[in-house]
Every structure is written in structure tokens, then in C-alpha cells.
Amino acid sequence: MKTHVLARRYAKALFELALEKGILESVANEVQAFAKLIEESDELRHFLLSPEVGREGKVKFLTEKMQDEFSALFVNFWIVLLRKGRQHLYPEIVQEFQRLYDRHQNRVRASAITAVPLAEKELDHLKKTLSSHYKAHFEIENYIDPEVLGGLILKIDGRVIDASLRNQLAKLRERLLVERN
């Protein structure tokens, strides 16, 4: 089974259980906090992914270390991941969980790729336009890529809207070459 499908299933299970138990907000914070711990600690990351340490040793260690700082639901989620040998999926699970959480909060994360940074006023206008069109709250990160030349490329929930000058010039060139032949 593809890792993305597995990650989505684990994220959905954790999300639905947290929602059902009324602790979605705190579990969402725990998911991010533990992801940050793994990202910042080479030692923890190596421990979790190392085949040298047995599954039950990892379960025992994490249970002892996590029980005071994380909910029982989150600790049990990690126990399942470890016992199934699926801890390597955690970064993808985090992304999927965040996507589900955002959708639940009626929030959409998007990227705007431009040749130069968008002014605050332009970014606000873009957020308002997208929010009214999609009927959701938008959070937009502006990334800079000088090769865009002008215009912008929007990435919204897996879709790409390319309104860049680079793309328009490429299409024009393609049309000219087709007409020429």
C-alpha cells in the first residue's frame, strides 16, 4: 500500500478520535509539538527510526517519556505506529492531520509564488478575494521566485493556478511554433 494512503488513514483515525473525544484542539497541538521535537532532535529521530532498537523498547521508552506531557490518545496513537512499524510515516501523517484540521476549521492554506514580494495590501486583497470565492478563511504564504517574471502562481489545496508571465510567454511561444509549422 502506498505510504500516502497509509498516512492519510492514520491521520484520519487520529483526527476522528480526537474530535469524538472533544480534544481536537489539544491533539492538534500535540501533533505539531511532537513533529517539532522529532525535527529538532537528531537523537530522537534516529531512535524512532533505528532498526537497532526493538519495537517494544521504543514503546516502553516513549510511553514513559510521553505520558506526562501528551494525552493518552496521542500516546496510544504512537504505540500503534511503533508496533506496526509505521513511525516513518509521521511527517506525512502530520501533513494529512493538518489538512483535516484546517478543513474542519474552514481554513485553507495557500502559496502565492511571485517574482517580487507581495505588498501587505496586495496580500490582503488576495486573501479577501479567495476567501469570498471559496467561502473559507485563507492563510497565504508568499514565496519568491524571480523566474516567475510577473503575475503569480497560486497553490491551493493541491491545485495550481498559474497566472505567471513565464507561463503566458511559454503558451504564446507554443502557439507561434504551432502556427509556424
KASUL-V502981 format. One record per helix or strand of 2 or more residues. SS is the DSSP state (hx for helix, st for strand). FROM is the first residue (numbers start at 1). TO is the last residue. If there is no record, write none. Layout:
ss:from:to
SS:FROM:TO
SS:FROM:TO
//
This chain:
ss:from:to
hx:3:21
hx:24:40
hx:42:49
hx:55:66
hx:72:84
hx:87:104
st:107:114
hx:120:134
st:137:144
hx:146:148
st:151:156
st:159:164
hx:165:180
//
